[in-house]
């Protein structure tokens, strides 16, 4: 009993937290409007019932025209007011339309935007969010359920309380005579019969709801798969124009259609099986309101027969008790659904409560006018969360102030991981990284991040106006953006753009938006890094989208624009790195060589091998003679 009570308390706290979350995320008005309109709708028929009873009693009794007129006016007036209120509230809720859903998805997006990057990239965190969205989209579980049941909950509470108040008189009115079955039903035994049926109804409803939610939970993983297939076949595949070429060329259409048919059929089969079980559960539940109504009519009739209530009372009580039974059933139903929803709320909060570990440091980074920031890796090793292989092993490296460091190595040798550690997108598994001698974890995270301008290999520019995309802000310094674009080599292109900095990138938001080539987009990403004017400039293998000449141009230019900044540049083409002061060679997560181009070429080792393999593709100046296969 104690355990059950503790469970109920925990469940109620979770549900309340859920409603508080909706309120704080801007969805409170939607919940309130829906709830209030349903509460008014639940009480309205009881008002009519009450006054109808009064009118009938008056007609059967004193028959005062004045009182009858008053009662009729009140019935119509209050009924009208409630009808109006209900419709106004309902329309108010409807007028907010999809706003609720926007706020709901914003809640998750905001969490993702603020979350530590390592968690965003973590497949387990992604799986959590997938599950939250899956349960929500499929059957409106989790926070969505709180909104969906708000109307029924308010209806259940308002209906139960008001109909109970209107019914009380029936049970309190003593029988004045009668015999046999009528006398038994009019006695407290009639009340016991109704209460017994109500208790049975509660128990059965609870059972059915528990089984109902188990059916949903058992099917959740299967539905996650179906949902993934659905998104792949109906959104990803048709939206990806590139795949269209191959589908036609290789005549893959029947293959795709066959796969779609197969998944639709398995889905249908599983739904059929489920539908039978759901129908049985709902069937069992719906019997009780009828049974209770039947018992109520018997008791009301017996009470009237035995002279306990008058004609008006029959109308009022028969209606009120039936409404009570229905409202009570709704209330129990909603509460059971809320209870079973708690496990989904737990999953939701598990995602929303994902701790932000990076924000624990408080030390401000010094704002140094001389940009004297010294970064050192002290025996750093790193494993990605959930992985048992080392991506970086025993790394010792100093980034000297103002130097240009090139990082080279085969794919998967740990170059990008090193940059991620440098920018604190991940923290080392072992060892420490220091900035001017202090562990970087101790610095204020946002201030530390502000020290870096990084152009990632898979950079992303938003389809916003060019000025905003480069400044990463709605408000920006126009002259500074133009200067950054010019430095990045996009000055001429900017002059040719119809609305200059106001020109939209891509066509997502504007039909006349410009589609940049790979090289131009790369330059825009570099401009974004330059506009930020951070003391560290990092370029992560910017060559994927570039032809060899454009790549050469980027590196030449990078040397120039980096100016006095400390610059780190990852490349798989060694000729591009020759302008750097030092070159760090990575192999299987380890730093295997470090030195200038000239010293490394002269040294027997990985760099020399790679250089010789690539040399035939470049001339003396490092200009491309032919496309090299890379590494
Ligand atoms: P590089 O930049 O030299 O190509 P990376 O730093 O990207 O190499 O990768 C180093 C190693 O870490 C590789 O074995 C790669 O598979 C692994 N790795 C990279 N990113 C992740 C990730 N998000 N989760 C798990 N392993 C990863």
Boltz pocket constraint, residues with backbone or C-beta under 6 A from the ligand:
constraints:
  - pocket:
      binder: B
      contacts: [[A, 121], [A, 384], [A, 385], [A, 387], [A, 390], [A, 391], [A, 409], [A, 410], [A, 411], [A, 412], [A, 413], [A, 414], [A, 415], [A, 416], [A, 417], [A, 418]]
      max_distance: 6.0
